[in-house]
Amino acid sequence: MRNRFDGLRLVAALSVFISHGLFLYKSVLPVPFPGHSLGSLAVYVFFFISGHLVCQSWAREPQWRAFWRKRALRIFPGLVVAVAFSVFVIGWAVTTLPAADYLRAPLTWLNLANNAAALATVQTLPGVFEHNPFARAVNGSLWTIRYELLMYLVLALLAWGARGRRWLYPAMACALALLWMLARWRGWDAAIEAQLGLVADVFRWRDFCGFGVPFFIGSACAAYRVRPHGWMAAAALAAAACAALVDGGALRQMAVWAFIALGTFYAAFAGRPRMPALGHERVDLSYGIYIYAFPVQQAVTELSLRHGWSLAMCMALSLALVVPLALLSWFAVERPGIRLARRRRAAALQAPAAAS
């Protein structure tokens, strides 16, 4: 079914860009709903779309090796290059240390390895961004990628064990919603932070469940081949009103999930989404914007505050740098990775025929 997922992901990536730009410059987050910033809502959109597409990917080729090859070649080439850019271009350019000391520092290489492996628990580089309003953080967007990979694992296990039982996808979304509430009431994350500090750097129940609910709602929509209906738009607006007005944290969270799932699905499929023109390939800049924006914005914020430039100039200059990097990431890194995964799949399908 034709959709507008690429456009919605671009809007979500730009929403994260705006949210981080305000925070890095002024230490203020735009908060459409209490407890939910514009950036966090955009990340929910990413997870809903990812759940929908990845469920379809497994259904087309329900094999572990093929599934993980596609996921790895989509995530890691762009990620590794972006992390190397952050460390060896931005970090090297702005560090207060001599270049040789910066490159010899163990933290430099620990940051590279940790973030390239999608852990993103080491956010600092020696002498980098030490005096920014949000000091020392180099790429504060990458931490969500480890949850994305975790969702792939959970979905693959669920799909492999489901054997066609589609009801397990909405059941998983409901189970994660219940776990989110239980973790909140019982203080599971606080207990992890108090007793297992290193584990808390990698995993938090509120994030795992918070991202997992829209991810598996998206998977359920794909599994059941849900069609768009007008009531979805009305329900999404009602959920947004509820999220803005209610006082209860659990009720507000459920309203936010409903708003994201219903609103994203309806926006993606309602009407007649256009197909790319003949001879024109899709261009998806959302991932490139997501993985490059934060370090670029930190560097431009440091420069802007030093020279007294306005927030508007800071945001405009950041965007002017991030978009070309995203384009370069898509054409030189991400798209070749996607094509490599397709070639591997074609070769794997041809091998049995050649053997026979």
C-alpha positions as CSV (number, residue, x, y, z in Angstrom):
1,M,0.0,0.0,0.0
2,R,1.4,3.4,-1.0
3,N,2.3,5.7,1.9
4,R,4.0,8.9,2.9
5,F,6.4,7.4,5.4
6,D,9.5,9.1,3.9
7,G,7.9,12.5,4.2
8,L,6.7,11.9,7.8
9,R,10.1,10.7,8.8
10,L,11.6,13.9,7.4
11,V,9.1,15.9,9.4
12,A,10.0,13.9,12.5
13,A,13.7,14.4,11.9
14,L,13.3,18.2,11.5
15,S,11.1,18.2,14.7
16,V,14.0,16.6,16.6
17,F,16.3,19.2,15.0
18,I,14.2,22.1,16.2
19,S,13.7,20.6,19.6
20,H,17.4,20.1,20.1
21,G,18.3,23.5,18.6
22,L,16.2,25.3,21.2
23,F,17.5,23.2,24.0
24,L,21.2,23.4,23.1
25,Y,21.0,27.2,22.6
26,K,18.6,28.2,25.4
27,S,18.2,25.1,27.6
28,V,14.5,25.2,26.8
29,L,12.5,22.4,25.3
30,P,9.3,22.9,23.3
31,V,6.7,20.8,25.2
32,P,3.4,20.2,23.3
33,F,2.1,18.0,26.1
34,P,3.3,18.0,29.7
35,G,6.2,15.6,30.0
36,H,6.5,15.2,26.3
37,S,8.8,17.4,24.2
38,L,8.5,17.9,20.5
39,G,11.6,15.7,20.0
40,S,10.2,12.8,22.1
41,L,6.9,12.9,20.1
42,A,8.9,12.8,16.9
43,V,10.9,9.7,18.1
44,Y,7.6,8.0,18.8
45,V,6.7,8.6,15.1
46,F,9.9,7.0,14.1
47,F,9.2,3.9,16.1
48,F,5.6,3.6,14.8
49,I,6.8,3.8,11.2
50,S,9.7,1.4,11.9
51,G,7.4,-1.2,13.5
52,H,5.1,-1.0,10.4
53,L,7.9,-1.4,7.9
54,V,10.0,-3.9,9.7
55,C,7.0,-6.2,10.3
56,Q,6.4,-6.1,6.5
57,S,10.1,-6.9,5.9
58,W,9.9,-10.0,8.1
59,A,6.7,-11.1,6.4
60,R,8.4,-10.9,3.0
61,E,11.4,-12.8,4.1
62,P,11.0,-14.6,7.4
63,Q,14.6,-15.7,7.8
64,W,16.9,-14.6,10.6
65,R,20.1,-14.1,8.5
66,A,18.3,-12.1,5.8
67,F,16.4,-10.0,8.4
68,W,19.5,-9.0,10.3
69,R,21.5,-8.4,7.2
70,K,19.0,-5.8,6.0
71,R,18.7,-4.2,9.4
72,A,22.5,-4.0,9.9
73,L,23.1,-2.6,6.5
74,R,20.4,0.1,7.0
75,I,21.6,1.2,10.4
76,F,25.4,0.7,10.8
77,P,27.0,2.2,7.7
78,G,25.5,5.6,8.2
79,L,26.0,5.4,12.0
80,V,29.7,4.5,11.8
81,V,30.5,7.3,9.3
82,A,28.5,9.8,11.4
83,V,30.3,8.8,14.6
84,A,33.7,9.0,12.8
85,F,32.7,12.5,11.6
86,S,31.8,13.6,15.1
87,V,35.1,12.4,16.5
88,F,37.6,13.2,13.8
89,V,36.1,16.3,12.2
90,I,33.9,18.1,14.7
91,G,35.7,16.9,17.9
92,W,39.1,17.5,16.4
93,A,38.1,21.0,15.2
94,V,36.6,22.3,18.5
95,T,38.6,20.5,21.2
96,T,40.6,22.8,23.6
97,L,43.4,20.2,23.7
98,P,46.3,20.0,21.3
99,A,45.4,17.7,18.4
100,A,48.0,15.1,19.3
101,D,46.7,14.9,22.9
102,Y,43.1,14.7,21.7
103,L,43.9,11.8,19.4
104,R,46.0,10.0,22.1
105,A,43.3,10.3,24.7
106,P,41.6,6.9,25.5
107,L,38.2,8.7,25.8
108,T,38.4,9.7,22.1
109,W,38.6,6.1,21.0
110,L,36.2,4.8,23.6
111,N,33.6,7.3,22.3
112,L,34.2,6.1,18.7
113,A,33.8,2.4,19.6
114,N,30.9,2.9,22.0
115,N,28.8,5.0,19.6
116,A,29.7,3.1,16.4
117,A,28.4,-0.1,18.2
118,A,25.1,1.7,18.8
119,L,25.5,1.7,22.6
120,A,25.8,5.5,22.9
121,T,26.5,5.5,26.6
122,V,29.7,7.5,26.2
123,Q,28.7,11.0,25.2
124,T,31.8,13.0,25.8
125,L,35.0,13.8,24.0
126,P,38.1,15.3,25.7
127,G,38.0,19.1,25.6
128,V,34.9,19.2,23.4
129,F,31.8,21.5,24.2
130,E,32.9,21.9,27.8
131,H,31.3,25.4,28.0
132,N,28.1,24.9,26.0
133,P,24.8,25.3,27.8
134,F,24.4,21.5,27.5
135,A,28.0,20.9,28.3
136,R,30.1,18.1,26.9
137,A,27.4,16.0,25.1
138,V,28.6,15.3,21.5
139,N,25.7,13.4,19.9
140,G,22.7,13.1,22.2
141,S,20.4,11.6,19.5
142,L,22.2,8.3,19.1
143,W,20.9,6.6,22.3
144,T,17.6,5.8,20.8
145,I,19.3,3.5,18.1
146,R,20.0,0.8,20.7
147,Y,16.3,0.6,21.5
148,E,15.5,0.5,17.8
149,L,17.8,-2.6,17.5
150,L,16.2,-4.1,20.6
151,M,12.8,-3.7,19.0
152,Y,14.1,-5.5,15.9
153,L,15.1,-8.4,18.1
154,V,11.9,-8.6,20.0
155,L,9.8,-8.4,16.8
156,A,11.9,-11.1,15.1
157,L,11.5,-13.4,18.2
158,L,7.8,-12.7,18.3
159,A,7.3,-13.2,14.6
160,W,9.4,-16.4,14.6
161,G,7.4,-17.8,17.5
162,A,4.0,-16.5,16.3
163,R,3.8,-18.7,13.2
164,G,1.2,-16.5,11.7
165,R,-0.6,-15.5,14.9
166,R,-1.2,-11.9,14.2
167,W,-2.9,-11.2,17.5
168,L,0.5,-11.3,19.2
169,Y,1.5,-7.9,17.8
170,P,-1.3,-5.9,19.5
171,A,-0.9,-8.1,22.5
172,M,2.7,-7.1,22.8
173,A,1.7,-3.4,22.5
174,C,-0.8,-3.9,25.3
175,A,1.8,-5.8,27.4
176,L,4.4,-3.1,27.0
177,A,1.8,-0.4,28.0
178,L,1.0,-2.3,31.2
179,L,4.7,-2.8,31.9
180,W,5.3,1.0,31.4
181,M,2.7,1.7,34.1
182,L,3.9,-1.0,36.4
183,A,7.5,0.2,36.1
184,R,6.4,3.7,36.8
185,W,4.4,2.8,39.9
186,R,7.0,0.4,41.3
187,G,10.0,2.6,40.5
188,W,11.9,0.0,38.5
189,D,14.2,2.5,36.7
190,A,15.1,4.1,40.0
191,A,16.0,0.7,41.4
192,I,18.1,-0.1,38.4
193,E,20.0,3.2,38.7
194,A,20.6,2.7,42.4
195,Q,21.8,-1.0,42.2
196,L,23.0,-1.5,38.7
197,G,24.4,1.9,37.4
198,L,26.0,0.5,34.3
199,V,22.8,-1.3,33.3
200,A,20.9,1.9,33.7
201,D,23.1,3.5,31.1
202,V,21.9,1.0,28.5
203,F,18.4,0.1,29.5
204,R,15.4,1.9,31.1
205,W,11.9,0.4,31.3
206,R,10.3,3.8,30.6
207,D,12.2,4.1,27.3
208,F,11.9,0.4,26.2
209,C,8.1,0.3,26.9
210,G,7.5,3.9,25.7
211,F,9.1,3.2,22.3
212,G,7.8,-0.3,22.2
213,V,4.1,0.5,22.3
214,P,4.0,2.6,19.1
215,F,6.5,0.2,17.4
216,F,4.2,-2.8,18.0
217,I,1.0,-0.8,17.2
218,G,2.7,-0.1,13.8
219,S,3.5,-3.8,13.5
220,A,-0.1,-4.7,14.2
221,C,-1.3,-2.3,11.6
222,A,1.0,-3.9,9.1
223,A,0.1,-7.5,10.1
224,Y,-3.6,-6.8,9.8
225,R,-3.3,-4.7,6.7
226,V,-5.3,-1.9,8.3
227,R,-6.8,0.7,6.0
228,P,-7.2,4.4,6.8
229,H,-10.6,5.7,7.9
230,G,-11.9,9.2,8.6
231,W,-12.6,8.4,12.3
232,M,-8.8,7.9,12.8
233,A,-8.2,11.6,12.3
234,A,-11.0,12.6,14.7
235,A,-9.7,10.1,17.3
236,A,-6.2,11.4,16.9
237,L,-7.4,15.0,17.6
238,A,-9.4,13.8,20.6
239,A,-6.3,11.9,21.9
240,A,-4.2,15.1,21.5
241,A,-6.8,17.1,23.4
242,C,-6.8,14.5,26.2
243,A,-3.0,14.5,26.4
244,A,-3.0,18.3,26.7
245,L,-5.7,18.5,29.4
246,V,-5.6,15.4,31.6
247,D,-3.6,15.4,34.9
248,G,-2.9,11.7,35.3
249,G,0.5,10.6,33.9
250,A,-0.7,7.1,32.8
251,L,-3.8,8.5,31.1
252,R,-1.7,11.2,29.4
253,Q,0.8,8.6,28.2
254,M,-1.9,6.4,26.7
255,A,-3.4,9.5,24.9
256,V,0.0,10.4,23.5
257,W,0.5,6.8,22.2
258,A,-3.0,6.9,20.6
259,F,-2.4,10.4,19.1
260,I,1.0,9.3,17.5
261,A,-0.3,5.9,16.2
262,L,-3.6,7.2,14.8
263,G,-2.3,10.5,13.5
264,T,0.8,9.0,11.9
265,F,-1.1,6.1,10.3
266,Y,-3.8,8.4,8.9
267,A,-1.3,11.0,7.6
268,A,0.6,8.2,5.9
269,F,-2.2,6.4,4.1
270,A,-5.2,8.8,3.8
271,G,-6.2,9.9,0.3
272,R,-4.0,8.8,-2.6
273,P,-0.3,9.0,-1.7
274,R,1.8,9.8,-4.8
275,M,4.2,7.3,-6.2
276,P,7.7,8.6,-7.2
277,A,7.8,9.8,-10.8
278,L,9.1,7.4,-13.3
279,G,12.9,7.4,-13.3
280,H,13.1,9.2,-9.9
281,E,14.4,7.2,-6.9
282,R,13.4,7.9,-3.4
283,V,15.6,10.2,-1.3
284,D,15.3,9.6,2.4
285,L,17.2,12.3,4.4
286,S,15.6,11.6,7.8
287,Y,18.3,9.2,9.2
288,G,21.1,11.4,8.0
289,I,19.5,14.5,9.6
290,Y,19.0,12.5,12.8
291,I,22.5,11.2,13.2
292,Y,24.3,14.4,12.1
293,A,22.2,17.2,13.5
294,F,23.2,17.1,17.2
295,P,27.0,17.4,16.9
296,V,26.6,20.1,14.2
297,Q,24.2,22.0,16.3
298,Q,26.5,21.8,19.3
299,A,29.4,23.2,17.3
300,V,27.3,26.0,15.7
301,T,25.8,26.8,19.2
302,E,29.3,27.2,20.6
303,L,30.2,29.5,17.7
304,S,27.0,31.4,17.8
305,L,27.1,32.2,21.6
306,R,30.8,33.2,21.3
307,H,29.9,35.8,18.6
308,G,26.5,36.8,19.9
309,W,24.5,35.4,17.0
310,S,20.8,35.0,17.4
311,L,19.0,31.7,17.8
312,A,17.5,32.1,14.3
313,M,20.9,32.5,12.8
314,C,22.2,29.5,14.8
315,M,19.3,27.3,13.6
316,A,19.6,28.5,10.0
317,L,23.4,27.9,9.8
318,S,23.0,24.4,11.5
319,L,20.4,23.4,9.0
320,A,22.5,24.7,6.1
321,L,25.3,22.3,7.2
322,V,23.1,19.3,8.2
323,V,21.2,19.0,5.0
324,P,24.2,18.5,2.7
325,L,25.6,16.0,5.2
326,A,22.3,14.1,5.1
327,L,22.4,14.1,1.3
328,L,25.9,12.9,1.3
329,S,25.0,10.2,3.8
330,W,22.1,9.0,1.7
331,F,23.8,8.9,-1.6
332,A,27.3,7.8,-0.5
333,V,26.6,5.6,2.5
334,E,23.0,4.6,3.2
335,R,21.7,3.9,-0.3
336,P,24.7,1.8,-1.2
337,G,24.1,-0.2,2.0
338,I,20.4,-0.8,1.1
339,R,21.5,-1.9,-2.4
340,L,24.1,-4.2,-1.0
341,A,21.4,-5.9,1.1
342,R,19.2,-6.3,-2.0
343,R,22.1,-7.8,-4.0
344,R,22.8,-10.2,-1.2
345,R,19.2,-11.2,-1.1
346,A,19.1,-11.7,-4.9
347,A,22.2,-13.8,-4.7
348,A,20.8,-16.0,-1.9
349,L,17.6,-16.6,-3.9
350,Q,19.6,-17.5,-7.1
351,A,21.9,-19.9,-5.3
352,P,19.4,-22.8,-4.9
353,A,18.3,-22.4,-8.5
354,A,21.9,-22.6,-9.7
355,A,22.6,-25.7,-7.6
356,S,19.6,-27.5,-9.1
